[in-house]
């Protein structure tokens, strides 16, 4: 094969439609990677906003770049086949059909995503409960989807337009609220004295978990709220202990509070409330002998 023939073959391959599409895909991928690195480097070197807010904005920008790059590549591929995407969409009223039917959920998700960011309902790294069903760590906030990593490790993806309620456990402060239900036979005076002693132990052992003011004093230390129910579901008296802690330490503080309360009840022989089920025979039925 002569040099001219080889050059003609290479030139023909280079000018082929398939090659142009592959090159376009590689350039698009490379552009997305470079833009993401630039954004990550920018937020890493700046400190004019909080770190959690930076991660949230970075996640949104990455999602936006991905969608724009995908749409641009689709238009480029259509152009390689001589198809003008704008003319196709404009002709036959396709835009109206898409917006009216297929893009309704898309537009809804996009708008909901922008409102999530603007209203600061949650940020990347927050522990949330979505729609009272999905609880976990916010791993990614995209323009269309919210990704929540549940305690089990399962990643749940929820369309932004499908989000109705959000319970956020990371809004600067969280209040530990633990209830203790004891038997009706336990003297309330004894219980109040014992729980007052217990909250003193909680403040001593778990003081580092409490939210502090500028002087370093707890804003709301552990305290006995009081008797929160005279008849807790027909089982016994209910007492409530509360304490305001840092949001990032909430789960540890709540867990340790339950441990100390359980140890106290056991060490003092407190009778806890128990569920009792009474079985009755139907009228006319006699128990077998």
One Martini backbone bead per residue (centre of mass of N, CA, C, O) as a GRO file, in nm:
protein
  289
    1UNK     BB    1   0.095   0.037   0.025
    2UNK     BB    2   0.075   0.349  -0.024
    3UNK     BB    3   0.092   0.656   0.116
    4UNK     BB    4  -0.162   0.775  -0.020
    5UNK     BB    5  -0.354   0.546   0.059
    6UNK     BB    6  -0.310   0.564   0.362
    7UNK     BB    7  -0.395   0.861   0.391
    8UNK     BB    8  -0.679   0.821   0.274
    9UNK     BB    9  -0.773   0.626   0.493
   10UNK     BB   10  -0.728   0.810   0.737
   11UNK     BB   11  -0.902   1.046   0.634
   12UNK     BB   12  -1.164   0.882   0.611
   13UNK     BB   13  -1.178   0.795   0.909
   14UNK     BB   14  -1.172   1.084   1.030
   15UNK     BB   15  -1.439   1.173   0.856
   16UNK     BB   16  -1.616   0.998   0.992
   17UNK     BB   17  -1.897   0.978   1.178
   18UNK     BB   18  -1.805   0.792   1.408
   19UNK     BB   19  -1.549   0.946   1.485
   20UNK     BB   20  -1.683   1.216   1.557
   21UNK     BB   21  -1.855   1.102   1.788
   22UNK     BB   22  -1.627   0.994   1.963
   23UNK     BB   23  -1.480   1.263   1.996
   24UNK     BB   24  -1.718   1.413   2.120
   25UNK     BB   25  -1.742   1.232   2.370
   26UNK     BB   26  -1.456   1.278   2.482
   27UNK     BB   27  -1.474   1.589   2.504
   28UNK     BB   28  -1.716   1.598   2.691
   29UNK     BB   29  -1.595   1.435   2.922
   30UNK     BB   30  -1.346   1.618   2.963
   31UNK     BB   31  -1.503   1.878   3.026
   32UNK     BB   32  -1.649   1.776   3.278
   33UNK     BB   33  -1.398   1.706   3.445
   34UNK     BB   34  -1.268   1.989   3.442
   35UNK     BB   35  -1.505   2.147   3.570
   36UNK     BB   36  -1.517   1.983   3.832
   37UNK     BB   37  -1.227   2.048   3.923
   38UNK     BB   38  -1.257   2.352   3.933
   39UNK     BB   39  -1.484   2.363   4.141
   40UNK     BB   40  -1.343   2.204   4.364
   41UNK     BB   41  -1.096   2.393   4.386
   42UNK     BB   42  -1.247   2.651   4.455
   43UNK     BB   43  -1.387   2.552   4.724
   44UNK     BB   44  -1.120   2.456   4.863
   45UNK     BB   45  -0.985   2.765   4.855
   46UNK     BB   46  -1.239   2.860   4.996
   47UNK     BB   47  -1.417   3.060   5.292
   48UNK     BB   48  -1.699   3.238   5.257
   49UNK     BB   49  -1.837   2.965   5.323
   50UNK     BB   50  -1.967   2.699   5.427
   51UNK     BB   51  -1.892   2.374   5.377
   52UNK     BB   52  -2.181   2.261   5.334
   53UNK     BB   53  -2.260   2.474   5.120
   54UNK     BB   54  -2.041   2.407   4.918
   55UNK     BB   55  -2.129   2.112   4.864
   56UNK     BB   56  -2.411   2.181   4.763
   57UNK     BB   57  -2.332   2.363   4.522
   58UNK     BB   58  -2.145   2.158   4.386
   59UNK     BB   59  -2.364   1.946   4.333
   60UNK     BB   60  -2.542   2.124   4.153
   61UNK     BB   61  -2.330   2.198   3.934
   62UNK     BB   62  -2.269   1.909   3.845
   63UNK     BB   63  -2.556   1.849   3.750
   64UNK     BB   64  -2.573   2.076   3.540
   65UNK     BB   65  -2.335   1.987   3.362
   66UNK     BB   66  -2.443   1.709   3.286
   67UNK     BB   67  -2.702   1.805   3.135
   68UNK     BB   68  -2.571   1.995   2.930
   69UNK     BB   69  -2.377   1.787   2.803
   70UNK     BB   70  -2.592   1.586   2.708
   71UNK     BB   71  -2.752   1.779   2.527
   72UNK     BB   72  -2.517   1.869   2.345
   73UNK     BB   73  -2.446   1.585   2.235
   74UNK     BB   74  -2.716   1.525   2.100
   75UNK     BB   75  -2.705   1.763   1.902
   76UNK     BB   76  -2.438   1.677   1.768
   77UNK     BB   77  -2.533   1.402   1.656
   78UNK     BB   78  -2.762   1.512   1.482
   79UNK     BB   79  -2.570   1.689   1.307
   80UNK     BB   80  -2.411   1.446   1.177
   81UNK     BB   81  -2.705   1.369   1.026
   82UNK     BB   82  -2.841   1.650   0.940
   83UNK     BB   83  -2.991   1.741   1.205
   84UNK     BB   84  -3.218   1.985   1.321
   85UNK     BB   85  -3.329   2.017   1.634
   86UNK     BB   86  -3.484   2.288   1.625
   87UNK     BB   87  -3.672   2.222   1.384
   88UNK     BB   88  -3.807   1.974   1.504
   89UNK     BB   89  -3.926   2.108   1.758
   90UNK     BB   90  -4.080   2.335   1.611
   91UNK     BB   91  -4.201   2.132   1.455
   92UNK     BB   92  -4.520   2.004   1.521
   93UNK     BB   93  -4.524   2.089   1.828
   94UNK     BB   94  -4.319   1.937   2.025
   95UNK     BB   95  -4.276   2.123   2.261
   96UNK     BB   96  -4.567   2.122   2.366
   97UNK     BB   97  -4.580   1.817   2.417
   98UNK     BB   98  -4.347   1.789   2.616
   99UNK     BB   99  -4.443   1.995   2.827
  100UNK     BB  100  -4.736   1.868   2.862
  101UNK     BB  101  -4.603   1.575   2.934
  102UNK     BB  102  -4.299   1.461   2.964
  103UNK     BB  103  -4.189   1.743   3.127
  104UNK     BB  104  -4.335   1.775   3.395
  105UNK     BB  105  -4.149   1.620   3.593
  106UNK     BB  106  -3.891   1.771   3.520
  107UNK     BB  107  -3.980   2.058   3.599
  108UNK     BB  108  -4.056   1.985   3.888
  109UNK     BB  109  -3.774   1.889   3.978
  110UNK     BB  110  -3.615   2.147   3.911
  111UNK     BB  111  -3.771   2.345   4.090
  112UNK     BB  112  -3.739   2.190   4.355
  113UNK     BB  113  -3.427   2.201   4.356
  114UNK     BB  114  -3.401   2.512   4.370
  115UNK     BB  115  -3.563   2.543   4.637
  116UNK     BB  116  -3.382   2.374   4.818
  117UNK     BB  117  -3.140   2.569   4.789
  118UNK     BB  118  -3.271   2.848   4.852
  119UNK     BB  119  -3.418   2.751   5.137
  120UNK     BB  120  -3.238   2.556   5.305
  121UNK     BB  121  -3.355   2.264   5.397
  122UNK     BB  122  -3.079   2.140   5.291
  123UNK     BB  123  -2.764   1.957   5.311
  124UNK     BB  124  -2.477   1.829   5.262
  125UNK     BB  125  -2.465   1.589   5.538
  126UNK     BB  126  -2.738   1.555   5.628
  127UNK     BB  127  -2.986   1.440   5.854
  128UNK     BB  128  -3.277   1.278   5.720
  129UNK     BB  129  -3.642   1.284   5.667
  130UNK     BB  130  -3.837   1.154   5.400
  131UNK     BB  131  -4.169   1.127   5.398
  132UNK     BB  132  -4.155   0.945   5.657
  133UNK     BB  133  -3.938   0.700   5.521
  134UNK     BB  134  -3.649   0.840   5.461
  135UNK     BB  135  -3.340   0.770   5.635
  136UNK     BB  136  -3.043   0.989   5.621
  137UNK     BB  137  -2.773   1.079   5.423
  138UNK     BB  138  -2.680   1.342   5.238
  139UNK     BB  139  -2.510   1.289   4.925
  140UNK     BB  140  -2.708   1.432   4.702
  141UNK     BB  141  -2.786   1.741   4.515
  142UNK     BB  142  -2.992   1.767   4.256
  143UNK     BB  143  -3.199   1.885   4.010
  144UNK     BB  144  -3.378   1.600   4.030
  145UNK     BB  145  -3.219   1.459   4.274
  146UNK     BB  146  -3.221   1.279   4.587
  147UNK     BB  147  -2.956   1.145   4.792
  148UNK     BB  148  -2.992   0.874   5.034
  149UNK     BB  149  -2.808   0.738   5.301
  150UNK     BB  150  -2.869   0.479   5.474
  151UNK     BB  151  -2.787   0.300   5.750
  152UNK     BB  152  -2.750   0.027   5.574
  153UNK     BB  153  -2.634   0.169   5.279
  154UNK     BB  154  -2.869   0.250   5.124
  155UNK     BB  155  -2.951   0.405   4.817
  156UNK     BB  156  -3.172   0.682   4.784
  157UNK     BB  157  -3.382   0.794   4.515
  158UNK     BB  158  -3.536   1.123   4.487
  159UNK     BB  159  -3.760   1.314   4.358
  160UNK     BB  160  -3.806   1.642   4.407
  161UNK     BB  161  -4.121   1.637   4.337
  162UNK     BB  162  -4.171   1.401   4.578
  163UNK     BB  163  -4.126   1.607   4.799
  164UNK     BB  164  -4.299   1.692   5.109
  165UNK     BB  165  -4.110   1.604   5.357
  166UNK     BB  166  -3.866   1.746   5.603
  167UNK     BB  167  -3.636   1.608   5.838
  168UNK     BB  168  -3.393   1.794   6.018
  169UNK     BB  169  -3.094   1.710   6.219
  170UNK     BB  170  -2.914   1.982   6.091
  171UNK     BB  171  -3.000   2.285   6.265
  172UNK     BB  172  -2.761   2.332   6.502
  173UNK     BB  173  -3.008   2.194   6.673
  174UNK     BB  174  -3.091   1.946   6.935
  175UNK     BB  175  -3.341   1.765   7.118
  176UNK     BB  176  -3.342   1.570   7.384
  177UNK     BB  177  -3.609   1.313   7.410
  178UNK     BB  178  -3.685   1.122   7.702
  179UNK     BB  179  -3.879   0.844   7.800
  180UNK     BB  180  -4.034   0.726   8.116
  181UNK     BB  181  -4.202   0.422   8.198
  182UNK     BB  182  -4.391   0.344   8.485
  183UNK     BB  183  -4.537   0.215   8.730
  184UNK     BB  184  -4.811   0.275   8.936
  185UNK     BB  185  -4.641   0.173   9.203
  186UNK     BB  186  -4.471   0.419   9.173
  187UNK     BB  187  -4.351   0.680   9.340
  188UNK     BB  188  -4.344   1.003   9.240
  189UNK     BB  189  -4.147   1.121   9.449
  190UNK     BB  190  -3.921   0.920   9.392
  191UNK     BB  191  -3.892   0.978   9.085
  192UNK     BB  192  -3.818   1.277   9.099
  193UNK     BB  193  -3.562   1.243   9.270
  194UNK     BB  194  -3.415   1.041   9.081
  195UNK     BB  195  -3.419   1.219   8.818
  196UNK     BB  196  -3.270   1.461   8.931
  197UNK     BB  197  -3.012   1.295   8.980
  198UNK     BB  198  -2.974   1.202   8.682
  199UNK     BB  199  -2.935   1.483   8.543
  200UNK     BB  200  -2.671   1.534   8.689
  201UNK     BB  201  -2.521   1.301   8.550
  202UNK     BB  202  -2.565   1.395   8.260
  203UNK     BB  203  -2.413   1.671   8.289
  204UNK     BB  204  -2.142   1.537   8.371
  205UNK     BB  205  -2.104   1.315   8.127
  206UNK     BB  206  -2.268   1.498   7.876
  207UNK     BB  207  -2.166   1.801   7.844
  208UNK     BB  208  -2.020   1.794   7.555
  209UNK     BB  209  -2.306   1.771   7.392
  210UNK     BB  210  -2.382   2.043   7.457
  211UNK     BB  211  -2.501   2.349   7.393
  212UNK     BB  212  -2.327   2.653   7.366
  213UNK     BB  213  -2.236   2.950   7.451
  214UNK     BB  214  -2.008   3.210   7.450
  215UNK     BB  215  -1.924   3.120   7.761
  216UNK     BB  216  -1.967   2.785   7.778
  217UNK     BB  217  -2.262   2.746   7.845
  218UNK     BB  218  -2.541   2.586   7.868
  219UNK     BB  219  -2.842   2.652   7.729
  220UNK     BB  220  -2.968   2.342   7.781
  221UNK     BB  221  -2.977   2.136   8.009
  222UNK     BB  222  -3.035   1.875   8.169
  223UNK     BB  223  -3.387   1.791   8.234
  224UNK     BB  224  -3.685   1.776   8.412
  225UNK     BB  225  -3.989   1.818   8.277
  226UNK     BB  226  -4.177   1.572   8.376
  227UNK     BB  227  -4.501   1.470   8.374
  228UNK     BB  228  -4.636   1.360   8.056
  229UNK     BB  229  -4.808   1.107   8.191
  230UNK     BB  230  -5.064   0.939   8.369
  231UNK     BB  231  -5.138   0.736   8.100
  232UNK     BB  232  -4.940   0.533   7.922
  233UNK     BB  233  -5.130   0.343   7.750
  234UNK     BB  234  -5.218   0.193   8.024
  235UNK     BB  235  -4.923   0.143   8.190
  236UNK     BB  236  -4.826   0.440   8.310
  237UNK     BB  237  -4.595   0.653   8.403
  238UNK     BB  238  -4.459   0.958   8.252
  239UNK     BB  239  -4.125   1.069   8.191
  240UNK     BB  240  -3.920   1.369   8.107
  241UNK     BB  241  -3.610   1.419   7.929
  242UNK     BB  242  -3.392   1.703   7.858
  243UNK     BB  243  -3.165   1.835   7.587
  244UNK     BB  244  -2.937   2.061   7.438
  245UNK     BB  245  -2.768   1.989   7.134
  246UNK     BB  246  -2.565   1.909   6.902
  247UNK     BB  247  -2.638   1.795   6.595
  248UNK     BB  248  -2.381   1.598   6.553
  249UNK     BB  249  -2.451   1.466   6.866
  250UNK     BB  250  -2.738   1.349   6.899
  251UNK     BB  251  -2.724   1.034   6.882
  252UNK     BB  252  -2.520   0.998   7.111
  253UNK     BB  253  -2.677   1.147   7.333
  254UNK     BB  254  -2.933   0.970   7.323
  255UNK     BB  255  -2.796   0.697   7.378
  256UNK     BB  256  -2.664   0.776   7.655
  257UNK     BB  257  -2.924   0.856   7.798
  258UNK     BB  258  -3.058   0.576   7.790
  259UNK     BB  259  -2.840   0.427   7.945
  260UNK     BB  260  -2.856   0.585   8.214
  261UNK     BB  261  -3.156   0.537   8.267
  262UNK     BB  262  -3.143   0.227   8.274
  263UNK     BB  263  -2.940   0.200   8.504
  264UNK     BB  264  -3.110   0.346   8.717
  265UNK     BB  265  -3.360   0.163   8.715
  266UNK     BB  266  -3.206  -0.098   8.792
  267UNK     BB  267  -3.050  -0.011   9.055
  268UNK     BB  268  -3.352   0.078   9.192
  269UNK     BB  269  -3.590  -0.117   9.113
  270UNK     BB  270  -3.770  -0.023   8.882
  271UNK     BB  271  -4.092  -0.040   8.766
  272UNK     BB  272  -4.192  -0.102   8.466
  273UNK     BB  273  -4.390  -0.073   8.216
  274UNK     BB  274  -4.658  -0.301   8.125
  275UNK     BB  275  -4.807  -0.513   7.912
  276UNK     BB  276  -5.157  -0.611   7.918
  277UNK     BB  277  -5.341  -0.916   7.838
  278UNK     BB  278  -5.685  -0.989   7.810
  279UNK     BB  279  -5.866  -1.287   7.810
  280UNK     BB  280  -6.189  -1.353   7.663
  281UNK     BB  281  -6.476  -1.509   7.656
  282UNK     BB  282  -6.734  -1.582   7.500
  283UNK     BB  283  -7.049  -1.589   7.511
  284UNK     BB  284  -7.117  -1.935   7.611
  285UNK     BB  285  -6.821  -1.996   7.665
  286UNK     BB  286  -6.641  -2.260   7.808
  287UNK     BB  287  -6.396  -2.363   7.975
  288UNK     BB  288  -6.182  -2.605   7.970
  289UNK     BB  289  -6.105  -2.889   8.196
   0.00000   0.00000   0.00000
